[in-house]
């Protein structure tokens, strides 16, 4: 069955071919993410592209030993930059317990950019998977990320060595309400 749009085609890929990803394709992904919208045009997203095998070996350990990640030739850490919304001179330290509203806004905006990146990866023939099962204290030291930044996810990237079937999706009738929330069906 043909896909109606790129969103239907995108899958989370966990097996990759041992083939390098071209630098121009990585830059195309970065350009797509750069063009994402953000609240007040703060553009809080930052990216660390990882190809180095020694560094790549450490990332799955921080992500609860998800060793399938090691087959990806590229990993991209997607980071929300705290200085994009907070003009304080005090030292900022973001982690999973941070109560600051600005952190939620930065994560929201960075997530939009990551969504753009994932869809563009599919569009140009690459597989990807968003990994977010880690803590800031485990992931930040691997990439020397300061405490005023928040790692939203690590994207594995490469040429897919699998073609997973579509996962079940809820019907629109379960998701959409008109004018106001209503519990009736």
C-alpha positions as CSV (number, residue, x, y, z in Angstrom):
1,X,0.0,0.0,0.0
2,X,1.5,3.4,-0.9
3,X,2.1,5.9,1.8
4,X,0.0,9.1,1.6
5,X,2.7,11.1,3.5
6,X,6.1,10.9,5.1
7,X,4.6,10.6,8.5
8,X,3.1,7.2,7.6
9,X,6.4,6.0,6.2
10,X,8.6,6.9,9.2
11,X,9.5,4.1,11.6
12,X,11.8,3.7,14.6
13,X,14.8,1.8,13.2
14,X,16.9,-0.3,15.6
15,X,19.1,-2.1,13.0
16,X,21.4,-0.3,10.6
17,X,23.5,-1.3,7.6
18,X,27.3,-0.9,8.1
19,X,27.4,2.0,5.8
20,X,28.5,5.6,6.5
21,X,26.0,8.4,6.3
22,X,27.1,11.2,3.9
23,X,28.0,14.5,5.5
24,X,25.8,16.4,3.1
25,X,22.8,14.3,4.3
26,X,23.6,15.1,8.0
27,X,23.8,18.8,7.1
28,X,20.5,18.5,5.3
29,X,19.0,17.1,8.6
30,X,20.5,19.9,10.6
31,X,19.1,22.5,8.2
32,X,15.6,20.9,8.5
33,X,15.8,21.1,12.3
34,X,17.1,24.6,12.2
35,X,14.0,25.7,10.3
36,X,11.6,24.4,13.0
37,X,9.3,26.9,14.8
38,X,9.9,27.9,18.5
39,X,8.2,30.0,21.1
40,X,9.3,33.6,20.8
41,X,11.7,32.4,18.1
42,X,14.2,31.4,20.8
43,X,15.6,28.5,18.7
44,X,16.9,26.6,21.8
45,X,18.0,23.5,20.0
46,X,21.7,22.5,19.7
47,X,23.1,19.3,18.3
48,X,26.2,17.2,18.9
49,X,26.9,14.9,15.9
50,X,28.7,11.7,17.1
51,X,30.6,9.4,14.7
52,X,33.6,8.6,16.9
53,X,33.4,4.9,17.9
54,X,34.8,5.4,21.4
55,X,32.1,8.0,22.2
56,X,29.4,6.0,20.5
57,X,30.3,3.0,22.7
58,X,29.4,5.0,25.8
59,X,26.0,6.4,24.8
60,X,24.1,3.0,24.9
61,X,25.5,2.3,28.4
62,X,24.0,5.7,29.6
63,X,20.7,4.7,27.9
64,X,20.1,1.6,30.0
65,X,22.4,-0.6,27.9
66,X,20.4,-0.3,24.7
67,X,23.2,-2.0,22.7
68,X,21.2,-2.0,19.5
69,X,22.2,1.6,19.2
70,X,25.8,0.5,18.4
71,X,24.8,-0.5,14.8
72,X,24.0,3.1,14.0
73,X,26.9,4.9,12.2
74,X,25.8,8.3,13.5
75,X,24.2,9.4,16.7
76,X,22.9,13.0,17.2
77,X,22.4,14.3,20.7
78,X,19.6,16.9,20.7
79,X,20.0,19.5,23.4
80,X,17.8,22.3,24.8
81,X,20.0,25.3,25.6
82,X,18.9,26.9,28.9
83,X,20.5,30.2,28.0
84,X,18.1,30.6,25.1
85,X,15.3,31.6,27.5
86,X,16.9,32.5,30.8
87,X,19.0,35.7,31.0
88,X,20.1,35.1,34.6
89,X,23.7,35.2,35.6
90,X,23.1,32.5,38.3
91,X,24.4,29.1,37.5
92,X,21.7,27.0,35.8
93,X,21.4,23.3,36.5
94,X,18.7,21.4,34.7
95,X,17.8,17.8,35.3
96,X,14.7,15.7,35.5
97,X,13.5,17.3,38.7
98,X,14.0,20.9,37.5
99,X,10.8,22.9,38.2
100,X,11.5,25.8,35.9
101,X,8.8,26.6,33.3
102,X,11.4,27.7,30.8
103,X,12.8,24.2,30.8
104,X,9.5,22.8,29.7
105,X,9.3,25.4,26.9
106,X,12.9,24.6,25.7
107,X,12.1,20.9,25.7
108,X,8.9,21.6,23.8
109,X,10.7,23.7,21.2
110,X,13.6,21.3,20.8
111,X,11.2,18.4,20.4
112,X,9.6,20.2,17.4
113,X,13.1,20.5,15.8
114,X,13.8,16.8,16.5
115,X,10.5,15.9,14.8
116,X,11.5,17.9,11.7
117,X,14.9,16.0,11.8
118,X,13.2,12.6,12.0
119,X,10.8,13.3,9.2
120,X,13.6,14.7,7.0
121,X,15.7,11.6,7.7
122,X,12.9,9.4,6.3
123,X,12.5,11.8,3.4
124,X,16.1,11.4,2.3
125,X,16.2,7.6,2.8
126,X,17.7,7.3,6.2
127,X,16.5,5.4,9.2
128,X,16.3,6.9,12.7
129,X,15.2,6.3,16.2
130,X,14.7,8.8,19.1
131,X,16.3,7.4,22.3
132,X,15.4,9.2,25.5
133,X,15.7,6.6,28.3
134,X,18.6,8.1,30.3
135,X,19.2,10.7,33.0
136,X,21.1,14.0,32.5
137,X,23.7,12.9,35.0
138,X,24.5,9.8,32.9
139,X,24.4,11.3,29.4
140,X,25.9,14.8,29.8
141,X,29.4,13.8,30.9
142,X,29.9,11.6,27.9
143,X,29.5,14.6,25.6
144,X,30.8,17.3,27.9
145,X,27.5,19.0,28.0
146,X,27.2,21.7,30.7
147,X,24.5,21.8,33.3
148,X,22.6,24.7,31.7
149,X,21.7,22.4,28.8
150,X,19.2,19.5,28.8
151,X,19.6,16.5,26.6
152,X,16.2,15.9,25.1
153,X,17.2,12.8,23.1
154,X,19.8,10.9,21.2
155,X,18.9,10.1,17.6
156,X,20.4,7.0,16.1
157,X,20.9,7.5,12.3
158,X,21.9,5.4,9.4
159,X,20.6,3.3,6.5
160,X,18.0,0.9,7.7
161,X,18.7,-2.8,7.9
162,X,15.1,-3.6,8.8
163,X,11.6,-2.5,7.7
164,X,9.3,-2.7,10.7
165,X,5.6,-2.9,10.1
166,X,3.4,0.0,11.1
167,X,2.5,0.2,14.8
168,X,-1.2,0.5,15.7
169,X,-2.4,4.1,15.9
170,X,-5.5,5.3,17.7
171,X,-8.5,6.5,15.6
172,X,-9.0,10.3,15.3
173,X,-12.3,9.8,17.1
174,X,-10.3,8.9,20.2
175,X,-8.0,11.9,20.0
176,X,-10.0,14.9,18.7
177,X,-12.5,17.0,20.5
178,X,-14.3,20.0,19.1
179,X,-14.8,23.4,20.8
180,X,-14.1,21.9,24.3
181,X,-13.2,18.7,26.1
182,X,-16.0,16.2,26.3
183,X,-15.8,12.7,27.8
184,X,-18.8,11.4,25.8
185,X,-18.2,9.1,22.8
